[in-house]
Amino acid sequence: MGNETDIFTVKSVENPFDDYWVIEMTFDNEFNWEAGQHGRFELPDKDIEGKTFRIFSLASIKSEGKIIVGTRTGDEPSSFKQALINLNAGEKVHFKGPIGKFTERNDASPMVLFAAGVGVTPIRSMIKSLEDTDKQVEIVYAAYGDYLFKEDFDIFNQNDNASVHYTTEVEETQDTLKSLIKQYENNAYYYISGAPKVINSIKEFLQNNDVDKSRIISDPFVGY
């Protein structure tokens, strides 16, 4: 990650449900990123105990005119996340990046995008960038309760070349993935975003169902 620091301005902080939080920020128009990338966020004006930064995926694309990040705090938020969710409009956030290769491959291959829980954030940016694509795009979105950014996925689901599959139970998720593997085989790229244990489990599942590892692209959601 480079030494360049960009400064974002807080626009809003919202708590859509449970311990899920969404922070929206504005940015300098010269700032650019690819859908699916992430970076390091810092709050230099806050007194943070312990780890003074977090890595977040950028859940938006530039044409939306805002930076969106999503996170979960858990039952006992860290000092950093406590400061983050209590930011007021107009306060500043420092960012280093963007980095990451969890991005669209420049060919005509279909895409199967798997998101688990708050791992949906880079997937949201990807569907926003794929609204006019000719590729076939399949989303498997697994969650145990509410679905973050569900309205965006419902809109994307209206595209002729897109399908969104909402799942809750493990068996339901696996059956959906099996069906997609049977349909696309190794002609598709399979993107996985979620907690490390989930990623490892889905990777193993895909490979056990004859998906070549070269067709699997993952984004370990560490520390979100």
Rosetta blueprint (number, residue, H / E / L):
1 M L
2 G L
3 N L
4 E L
5 T L
6 D E
7 I E
8 F E
9 T E
10 V E
11 K E
12 S E
13 V E
14 E E
15 N E
16 P E
17 F E
18 D L
19 D L
20 Y E
21 W E
22 V E
23 I E
24 E E
25 M E
26 T E
27 F L
28 D L
29 N L
30 E L
31 F L
32 N L
33 W L
34 E L
35 A L
36 G L
37 Q L
38 H E
39 G E
40 R E
41 F E
42 E E
43 L L
44 P L
45 D L
46 K L
47 D L
48 I L
49 E L
50 G L
51 K L
52 T L
53 F E
54 R E
55 I E
56 F E
57 S E
58 L L
59 A L
60 S L
61 I L
62 K H
63 S H
64 E H
65 G L
66 K L
67 I E
68 I E
69 V E
70 G E
71 T E
72 R E
73 T L
74 G L
75 D L
76 E L
77 P L
78 S L
79 S H
80 F H
81 K H
82 Q H
83 A H
84 L H
85 I H
86 N L
87 L L
88 N L
89 A L
90 G L
91 E L
92 K E
93 V E
94 H E
95 F E
96 K E
97 G E
98 P E
99 I E
100 G L
101 K L
102 F L
103 T L
104 E L
105 R L
106 N L
107 D L
108 A L
109 S L
110 P L
111 M E
112 V E
113 L E
114 F E
115 A E
116 A E
117 G H
118 V H
119 G H
120 V H
121 T H
122 P H
123 I H
124 R H
125 S H
126 M H
127 I H
128 K H
129 S H
130 L L
131 E L
132 D L
133 T L
134 D L
135 K L
136 Q L
137 V E
138 E E
139 I E
140 V E
141 Y E
142 A E
143 A L
144 Y L
145 G L
146 D L
147 Y L
148 L L
149 F L
150 K H
151 E H
152 D H
153 F H
154 D H
155 I H
156 F H
157 N L
158 Q L
159 N L
160 D L
161 N L
162 A E
163 S E
164 V E
165 H E
166 Y E
167 T E
168 T L
169 E L
170 V H
171 E H
172 E H
173 T H
174 Q H
175 D H
176 T H
177 L H
178 K H
179 S H
180 L H
181 I H
182 K H
183 Q H
184 Y H
185 E H
186 N H
187 N H
188 A L
189 Y E
190 Y E
191 Y E
192 I E
193 S E
194 G E
195 A L
196 P H
197 K H
198 V H
199 I H
200 N H
201 S H
202 I H
203 K H
204 E H
205 F H
206 L H
207 Q H
208 N H
209 N L
210 D L
211 V L
212 D L
213 K H
214 S H
215 R H
216 I E
217 I E
218 S E
219 D E
220 P E
221 F L
222 V L
223 G L
224 Y L
